[in-house]
Amino acid sequence: MNPKLIQAARTLPPSLALALALALAACSGRGEPAAPAQAAAAPPASGAAAEHGALPAGWRRIGGETVPSVAAGAATLPATVHSDDGVDVQVDDASRIIAGGDDIIAVIEALGQGSQVFAAPTNATTDAGRAAPHRFLFNRTTGVEGVLSLGGSLFLGNSLRRHSDLAEKLRAVGQDAVIIDDLQPAPDKVRKVAAAIGRVAAGVALADAVQTQLDEAAGIATTTMRKPRVIHVSATGAGGNPTVAGADSASGKLIALAGGLNIGTEAGVANFSALSNEGVVAAAPEVILVTEHDLQLFGGADGLWMAYPTLKQTPAGQAGRVWVMPDLQLKYTSVGSGTGALALARALAALPPA
């Protein structure tokens, strides 16, 4: 960490200072903050610990209490659905779903069909994901043989980048495979997941409920002209290094809808990207956001400050303004996005004047 760069960053407007710090980090190879490997690799604590663990003074948990859901019902199958990789797929059986991510699983849970999640990612945080009979590592190198060996009836991928090639190969050997890409609005994703498992009407009702919450959050955001500067930090996303949420991330879009200015969007970074210690200071966030699961991976508050030492020097750090949110209400576009947006919009609107 260079004290001269930090001091220079403080003398510039936040947007210019942040751009400068990012450029310096890219050129010097110092874009990744110093984070102890053991903090990033720490095993997650139990769900109960995440929900009820004490937080440091000034920190707070925010989150919506009402995640929309509908009653379980009979599926109408077979059904032909349009996968996001441009292929029409006839789904015959959704009783054993191999799910690509928690965003997909959360919708299945909200449709009352959580017991149909047959295989889930190893890092799943949803109840149905943790309870799935099989856990599996889903990434760019996931093999067809490994997925087929699970014995599922339907593969539901959540990323065109990671799952398009896999889905094509699965279909070639007779496995139903549908991709519902993560980079799309929550209501659209809800409708598509519901259609893929034969619950079209229920999916429409669920998507409408999520949209209503999103609209209400956007309405709250219009009641104030101030846009607080918000940084969402994650323990993962850049080769296992700590990152900040960028312009095309689910949280970046949610922060903007809720009335905040997302630091990563201002910096022009994509998805989740590393940010130097100088860049953290230059960002001058007024609010620090972290999810429950990421806080566990950091190793708690001490681990977060170790990963980003200069966070404490920012307005948010000096005020102890760290807000902890449920993963599915911030980090993913899913059925919890509406209630998460509402909670965040209310919290941002209640901030004192700058």
Secondary structure, 3 states (H helix, E strand, C coil): CCHHHHHHHHCCCHHHHHHHHHHHHHHHCCCCCCCCHHHHCCCCCCHHHHHHCCCCCCCEECCCCCCCCCCCCCCCCCEEEECCCCCEEEECCCCCEEECCHHHHHHHHHCCCHHHEEEEECCCCCHHHHHCCEEECCCCCCCHHHHHHCCCCEEEECCHHHHHHHHHHHHHCCCCEEECCCCCCHHHHHHHHHHHCCCHHHHHHHHHHHHHHHHHHHHHHCCCCCCCEEEEEEEEEECCEEEEEECCCHHHHHHHHCCCEEHHHHHCCCCEECCCHHHHHHHCCCEEEEEHHHHHHHCCHHHHHHHCHHHHHCHHHHHCCEEEECHHHHCCCCCCHHHHHHHHHHHHHCCCCC
